[in-house]
Amino acid sequence: MFFGVFFSVLTQIITRYLPISFTWTEELSRMFFVAAVLFCAPVAYRDFEFVIVDIFIDRLPKKIRAYVELLISMGIIVLFVNVFIYGIKLAINMHRQMSPTLGIHMSYPYLLVPFSAVCLIYYALLRLKSLFNVIKMKVPKEVK
């Protein structure tokens, strides 16, 4: 995706100084950039690379921290189920609109939104599974 952004922007820069100008490069680079973000968001969630404020969560005991993270993961699932539902509706509504310079149906780029939501839901469910395993573990009593 980033190579697509790079080459479409490079083509746009080069053709500025030539008698030929490609009008589609700006729109294509924008679509590639949005696609890169939507493909990378699930990967960032999977690898725990999203920015989080965990100053309070880190101070909690391990089991309580697991419960808090469980609630957060369930909230993420609820959020992205809604993103999936409305992303499908948006893609269906956008099928009537054509891209001005590329000439494709706008529903195709918008289908990346529900695809990304499904991937995020999948990784959130995997996170829930691992959190349930942490909660089920017996924590040994501390030696006095």
URJO-V353538 format. One record per residue. N is the residue number from 1. RES is the residue in three letters. SS is DSSP state (H for helix, E for strand, C for the rest). PHI is phi in whole degrees, 0 to 359 (* if undefined). D_LAST is the distance of its C-alpha to the last C-alpha in Angstrom with 2 decimals. Layout:
n=N res=RES ss=SS phi=PHI d_last=D_LAST
n=N res=RES ss=SS phi=PHI d_last=D_LAST
//
This chain:
n=1 res=MET ss=C phi=* d_last=56.76
n=2 res=PHE ss=H phi=291 d_last=56.45
n=3 res=PHE ss=H phi=293 d_last=59.38
n=4 res=GLY ss=H phi=297 d_last=61.37
n=5 res=VAL ss=H phi=298 d_last=60.64
n=6 res=PHE ss=H phi=300 d_last=61.53
n=7 res=PHE ss=H phi=288 d_last=64.79
n=8 res=SER ss=H phi=288 d_last=65.98
n=9 res=VAL ss=H phi=290 d_last=65.42
n=10 res=LEU ss=H phi=298 d_last=67.04
n=11 res=THR ss=H phi=298 d_last=69.99
n=12 res=GLN ss=H phi=296 d_last=70.30
n=13 res=ILE ss=H phi=293 d_last=70.37
n=14 res=ILE ss=H phi=294 d_last=72.91
n=15 res=THR ss=H phi=286 d_last=75.21
n=16 res=ARG ss=H phi=296 d_last=75.42
n=17 res=TYR ss=C phi=264 d_last=77.64
n=18 res=LEU ss=C phi=250 d_last=79.76
n=19 res=PRO ss=C phi=291 d_last=82.49
n=20 res=ILE ss=C phi=261 d_last=80.37
n=21 res=SER ss=C phi=230 d_last=77.43
n=22 res=PHE ss=C phi=268 d_last=74.95
n=23 res=THR ss=C phi=276 d_last=73.87
n=24 res=TRP ss=C phi=275 d_last=71.20
n=25 res=THR ss=H phi=292 d_last=68.86
n=26 res=GLU ss=H phi=295 d_last=67.14
n=27 res=GLU ss=H phi=293 d_last=66.38
n=28 res=LEU ss=H phi=294 d_last=65.24
n=29 res=SER ss=H phi=295 d_last=62.87
n=30 res=ARG ss=H phi=296 d_last=61.37
n=31 res=MET ss=H phi=295 d_last=60.88
n=32 res=PHE ss=H phi=297 d_last=59.30
n=33 res=PHE ss=H phi=296 d_last=56.90
n=34 res=VAL ss=H phi=296 d_last=55.81
n=35 res=ALA ss=H phi=297 d_last=55.48
n=36 res=ALA ss=H phi=298 d_last=53.29
n=37 res=VAL ss=H phi=296 d_last=50.93
n=38 res=LEU ss=H phi=290 d_last=50.84
n=39 res=PHE ss=H phi=281 d_last=50.22
n=40 res=CYS ss=H phi=276 d_last=47.51
n=41 res=ALA ss=H phi=299 d_last=45.47
n=42 res=PRO ss=H phi=296 d_last=44.05
n=43 res=VAL ss=H phi=294 d_last=43.31
n=44 res=ALA ss=H phi=295 d_last=41.47
n=45 res=TYR ss=H phi=294 d_last=39.39
n=46 res=ARG ss=H phi=300 d_last=38.67
n=47 res=ASP ss=C phi=268 d_last=37.52
n=48 res=PHE ss=C phi=56 d_last=35.48
n=49 res=GLU ss=C phi=251 d_last=37.94
n=50 res=PHE ss=C phi=286 d_last=38.76
n=51 res=VAL ss=C phi=287 d_last=37.96
n=52 res=ILE ss=C phi=227 d_last=35.03
n=53 res=VAL ss=C phi=259 d_last=33.30
n=54 res=ASP ss=C phi=246 d_last=29.63
n=55 res=ILE ss=C phi=296 d_last=28.26
n=56 res=PHE ss=C phi=275 d_last=26.63
n=57 res=ILE ss=H phi=294 d_last=25.72
n=58 res=ASP ss=H phi=294 d_last=23.84
n=59 res=ARG ss=H phi=275 d_last=21.46
n=60 res=LEU ss=C phi=278 d_last=20.50
n=61 res=PRO ss=C phi=298 d_last=17.69
n=62 res=LYS ss=H phi=302 d_last=19.21
n=63 res=LYS ss=H phi=289 d_last=20.03
n=64 res=ILE ss=H phi=292 d_last=21.58
n=65 res=ARG ss=H phi=300 d_last=23.41
n=66 res=ALA ss=H phi=296 d_last=24.83
n=67 res=TYR ss=H phi=296 d_last=26.14
n=68 res=VAL ss=H phi=296 d_last=27.76
n=69 res=GLU ss=H phi=294 d_last=29.32
n=70 res=LEU ss=H phi=295 d_last=30.46
n=71 res=LEU ss=H phi=297 d_last=32.31
n=72 res=ILE ss=H phi=296 d_last=33.81
n=73 res=SER ss=H phi=295 d_last=35.03
n=74 res=MET ss=H phi=293 d_last=36.54
n=75 res=GLY ss=H phi=296 d_last=38.28
n=76 res=ILE ss=H phi=296 d_last=39.63
n=77 res=ILE ss=H phi=296 d_last=41.01
n=78 res=VAL ss=H phi=299 d_last=42.72
n=79 res=LEU ss=H phi=300 d_last=44.16
n=80 res=PHE ss=H phi=279 d_last=45.56
n=81 res=VAL ss=H phi=294 d_last=46.96
n=82 res=ASN ss=H phi=295 d_last=48.99
n=83 res=VAL ss=H phi=298 d_last=49.93
n=84 res=PHE ss=H phi=297 d_last=51.09
n=85 res=ILE ss=H phi=299 d_last=53.18
n=86 res=TYR ss=H phi=285 d_last=54.82
n=87 res=GLY ss=H phi=293 d_last=55.22
n=88 res=ILE ss=H phi=296 d_last=57.26
n=89 res=LYS ss=H phi=299 d_last=59.35
n=90 res=LEU ss=H phi=295 d_last=59.91
n=91 res=ALA ss=H phi=297 d_last=60.96
n=92 res=ILE ss=H phi=295 d_last=63.39
n=93 res=ASN ss=H phi=293 d_last=64.86
n=94 res=MET ss=H phi=277 d_last=65.23
n=95 res=HIS ss=H phi=294 d_last=67.23
n=96 res=ARG ss=H phi=283 d_last=70.39
n=97 res=GLN ss=C phi=264 d_last=69.91
n=98 res=MET ss=E phi=258 d_last=70.98
n=99 res=SER ss=C phi=292 d_last=69.70
n=100 res=PRO ss=C phi=298 d_last=72.44
n=101 res=THR ss=C phi=256 d_last=72.72
n=102 res=LEU ss=C phi=273 d_last=71.10
n=103 res=GLY ss=C phi=74 d_last=72.72
n=104 res=ILE ss=C phi=252 d_last=69.77
n=105 res=HIS ss=E phi=293 d_last=68.40
n=106 res=MET ss=C phi=289 d_last=65.54
n=107 res=SER ss=H phi=293 d_last=63.61
n=108 res=TYR ss=H phi=295 d_last=62.75
n=109 res=PRO ss=H phi=295 d_last=60.69
n=110 res=TYR ss=H phi=288 d_last=59.15
n=111 res=LEU ss=H phi=292 d_last=57.98
n=112 res=LEU ss=H phi=292 d_last=55.36
n=113 res=VAL ss=H phi=295 d_last=53.45
n=114 res=PRO ss=H phi=293 d_last=52.72
n=115 res=PHE ss=H phi=298 d_last=52.16
n=116 res=SER ss=H phi=297 d_last=49.48
n=117 res=ALA ss=H phi=296 d_last=47.95
n=118 res=VAL ss=H phi=297 d_last=47.80
n=119 res=CYS ss=H phi=296 d_last=46.07
n=120 res=LEU ss=H phi=294 d_last=43.49
n=121 res=ILE ss=H phi=297 d_last=42.91
n=122 res=TYR ss=H phi=301 d_last=42.46
n=123 res=TYR ss=H phi=291 d_last=39.82
n=124 res=ALA ss=H phi=291 d_last=38.04
n=125 res=LEU ss=H phi=294 d_last=38.02
n=126 res=LEU ss=H phi=297 d_last=36.54
n=127 res=ARG ss=H phi=295 d_last=33.83
n=128 res=LEU ss=H phi=301 d_last=33.20
n=129 res=LYS ss=H phi=300 d_last=32.89
n=130 res=SER ss=H phi=291 d_last=30.27
n=131 res=LEU ss=H phi=290 d_last=28.31
n=132 res=PHE ss=H phi=298 d_last=28.50
n=133 res=ASN ss=H phi=294 d_last=27.04
n=134 res=VAL ss=H phi=293 d_last=24.05
n=135 res=ILE ss=H phi=291 d_last=23.58
n=136 res=LYS ss=H phi=288 d_last=23.93
n=137 res=MET ss=C phi=296 d_last=21.23
n=138 res=LYS ss=C phi=279 d_last=18.06
n=139 res=VAL ss=C phi=264 d_last=15.03
n=140 res=PRO ss=C phi=294 d_last=12.11
n=141 res=LYS ss=C phi=291 d_last=8.97
n=142 res=GLU ss=C phi=287 d_last=6.26
n=143 res=VAL ss=C phi=280 d_last=3.79
n=144 res=LYS ss=C phi=272 d_last=0.00
//
